[in-house]
Amino acid sequence: MAKELQKMGALVEAGDDYIKVSPPKEWITPSEGIDTYDDHRMAMCFSLAAFGPLKVRINEPACVAKTFPEYFKEFAGIAKK
């Protein structure tokens, strides 16, 4: 989580059992996209960044099939509103 947040410019402090996130001074669109590590929670979490000021590409979004195969279809419907 920390690595992917840092890609977007967030200031992150992380330990074994905590993560402290401060908003970026300047948002960054990572050209390499956001990695999910084959974890549906990462894909879903970072998809919410699409509501922010920049576009975000989620690498390997199909990992959501584990728990919510139609997630991005449903998300697209919400994002259009």
N, C-alpha and C positions, 0 to 999 in steps of 0.2 A: 504494500500500500504506500509506504513512504517513498519508495523509488518512483512510482508512477505519479504521485502528487508532486514530487520535485520536478519531474519532467514538465509539468504545467506551470512551474514557477513558485509553487507554494513553499513556505518555510516550514520545515518539518523537523521535529525532535522526537525520536522514538527510542523506546527501551524494551526490555523483555516483556513488560506487561502494560505498556501505554504508548500512545501516540498523541503528540500535540501538534496541531496544524494551525498555522497562521496564513491568512490570505496573501497571495502574491502581491508584490509591489507592481509587477507588470506580468500580465498573463502571457503564457507561451503556448503556442500550438506545436506539440512535439511532432516533427516530421516523420519520426519512426512509429508514431501511434502509441496507444496505450496497450501494454501487454496484460493479458488476463491470467497468465500462468495456469491456464486450463481451469480457472475457478469462476464459476457462474456469478459469484458475489462481486468479483472485480468488474466483470462486464456490466452488470446491472448498476453498480455504484457509479462507475465512470460514465455510463450513458447519461446520467443526470447532468454531467458537465455540459451537455449539449444545450442546456437552458442558459448557460453562461455566455460570455461575450465572444467566444471562439468556437470554431468547429473542432470536433474531436473524432479521431478514428479509433475504433476499438479493434484490436487484432484478435483474431479467432473468436468472433462473437458467437459462434455455434456452441460454445461451451455452456450456454444457458439451457441447452436441450436437456440437461440433467434434471432440472427442476421446473422449467417453464419454457417449453419449446417455442411457444408463440410470443415470447417476451418482446422481441423487437418489432413484430407486427403490431402488437398492442401499443407499444411505446410510440411508434410512428403515428398512430391515431391520436394519441394525447398530444404529441409534439406539434401537430397541425392546428390544434385549437388555439 
